[in-house]
Amino acid sequence: MKITCKNVVIAMGLMVFLASCNTIEQASTHGLHSGFYKMKTENKHAQPVYLDVINEQIEVYQSIKQQPDTKKLMTISFNKTDSVGLHPLVFKKRSLDIDITSILLKYRPSVYGLPSQLTTDLNIALYAGWRNDTYQITSKKDPLGKRNYKINNRGYDFGVFAGPGTTLLSPFTTLNRRSDEYNALIIQAGVAGFIELSMASFGFAVGYDYLPGKDRKIWIYHHKPWMGLIVGIALN
């Protein structure tokens, strides 16, 4: 039973990975990409724009009804240039975020007078949420008088997740109703919030576990809430 449950989760994880392998190779690193944004400049209200990101430069177009205007507002080159420095620019974007996630650490509060537990059982889940990105572009002059532009990215999102995992059933987790122990298959679900760092994202999750087998009646954590640290890899 122990080997079977682990194999089920591993197999499901491999299927998801192989099916999305092409997607992962092209996965967004949560950098600045071509698309529609809100642009905020110094002392001005945010305006909708379209960014065309080409190699080492960004071409900024005004956006009218989700269509880029043919007249270019500005070009930002990330190669060192002698051009006059721009005031700090801020581009904001909200989008759907889809990740493959895993709970690195689960904290299970005390139940039935037993001590609380920290677990690191094998698990995987699919996450979907709304992502908010802010990109600030600043320029700095080097000793030769050339301008160098830099992008600072901050991102966060909130959403829901669900997927399979394993958990240890033992005399401790069944109030001694089982004398042996084994790893059982569970289904986990909950909500999570992420802080984005490059392609990976890290965050905090709150969820609960469902035990499909008959032993759920004696498992002390069945449908009991837990808190945990979650990590995700972007698929979109």
N, C-alpha and C positions, 0 to 999 in steps of 0.2 A: 504493500500500500504506500509505503514511504517513497519508494522509487517511482511508482506509477504517478503519484501526484506531482512530483518534481518534473517528471518527463512531460506530463501534460502541459505544465506552465512553460517549460523550456521550448517545447514544440510550438506552442502558440506564439511565443515571443519570436522564434525563428521565422515563422510564417509571416508575421507582421513585418519583421526586419527585411526579409527577402522581397516581399511584395512592395516595400517602400524604398528599396535600396537605391533605385534611380532617383527617387524624390530626395533622399537624404543627400546624395551627391550634389543635387542642385538646391539644397535647402538654404533658405535665407539665413545668413549669419547675423540677421537683425542689423545690418548696416544700412546705409542710405542707398536706396534703389530707385529706379525710374518709377514715377507714379504721381498721384494727386496728394497734395499736402496743404497745410495751412502755414503761411509764412508770416512771421512777426518780426518787424524791424523796430529800431529804436524810435520811441515816441509815436508809433503808428499802430493802427488796429490790424489784427490778423486778416490776411486776404488769401483766398484760394489760389493755388498755383499748381502747375505741373512741372515736375523736375525730370529732365532727360539726362541721366547719368551716363557719361561716355568716357571710359578709361579714366583719365586723370582730370576730368572737368565736369562741371554741372551747368547745364543750360536751363534757365528759369523762365517759364512762360506763364502768363496770366491764365487762369482757368475761368471759363464762362460756361455755366451749366454743365459742368463735368466734361468740358471739351477744351483742350489747350488752344489759346489764341496763336495766330501765326506770328505775331510780333513778340520778339524775345525781350524779356525784361533785363536780364543780365547773364553774364557767363562767369562762373567761378572756376579758376584753374588751380589745381593742387600742385602744379609745378611751380618752382620758385620763379617769381616774376618781378619786374620793376614797377608794376602797376600800383596805383594808389590803393591803400587798404580799405576794405569795406567795414562798415560798422558791424558789430556782431549780429548775425542772422540766426533766427530760430525757426526750424521747420517741425511741424507736429503732424502726427498721423495716428489714426485709430483703425485697427484691423482685426480680423479673426485670426486667432492663434491656435494651431493644432500641433500637439506634441505627443511623443511617446515618453511616458514618465515611469519613475520607480520611486517608491517610498524608501529612503535610505534608513530611516530610523522611526519606529513607532513607539509612542509612549502610551501605555494602557493604564488608566487610573485604577486605584484600588477598588475591588468589588468583593462582596461577601466577607469583608474583614481581612482579605489577603493583601500582601504587599503589591504595590504598583509594579509594572514590568516595562522594560525596554527590549524591543525585539528588532531583529534585522533579517526577517524571513524573506525568501525569494518572492518577488512580485513584479508585475508590469501592468501598466494601464494606459488607456488612451485619454488624452486631455483636450478640452476645447474651451476657449475663453476669449474675452475681448482684451486686446493688447493696445497699450498707449505708448507711443514713442516720441521722444523729444530729441532733436538733433541741433546742437548749437555749433555754428561755424565761426571761428575766430581767426584772426590773422596776426602774425608776429613778424617783425623785421629782424633779419639777421645782421651781423656786422658789415656785410657787403651792401646793405640797403635793399636786399631782395625780400619780398613778402613770401611767407610760408603759411598756408592755411591748414587748419586742424579741425576735425569733427569730434565733438564730444557727444556721446549717445547715452541717454537714460531711458530705460524701458521698464514697464511693469504691466501685469495683467492679472485678471481674476476669472475663474471659471470652474468647471466641474470635470471629474474624472471617474473612470470605472474600468475594472479589469480583474484578471485572476491573480492568485497568489497562493502561498502556502502558510500553514501555521502548525505549531507543535501541539498535539493533544497528548496530555500526560495526566498522571494522578493530580498534579497541582492545578491544571486548567480544567479539570472535571470534578473537582471536590472529591477526589478518590473514588469516583464511580468507574474509572478504568484503572486497571492495575498495570497495563502496559503503556507504551507511548508510540506515536507515529506522526508523520507530517501529513496533514490533510489539506485538500484543495479548498480554497475560499474564493468568494467574489467580493472585491472591495469597491467602495464608491464613496464620493465625498466632494468637498469643495477645496480649492487651493488658490493661493496667491503667489505670484512669481516676481522676482527681480531678475531682469535679463542681463546676461553676460555673454557677449559674442553668440556662438551657436547654441550653447547650453544655457539653461535657466535654473535657478534654485529658488526654493520658496518654502512655505509653511502650508500644511494640509490638515484638515479635520475630516474624519470619515468614520465609517463603520464597516464591519465585515459580516458576510453571510456565509454560513457553512452549509453546503448543499446536502451532506450526508445525514444519516439518522442521529449521529452523535451531536448534532446541533442542540438537541434538547438538554444535554448535560454539559456542553461547552460554556464556560462562565463568561466568555467574551462575545457570544452570539448577539449581534445587533447592539453591542455596547460601543459607545463612541471612543475614538482615540485621536491623538494629535501626533503629527510627524513632520520630518524634514523630507522634502520632495525635490527631485531633479528631473529635468526634461530636456529632450532633444527635438528641435523644431523640424516639422515635416513640410511646412508651407513657407 
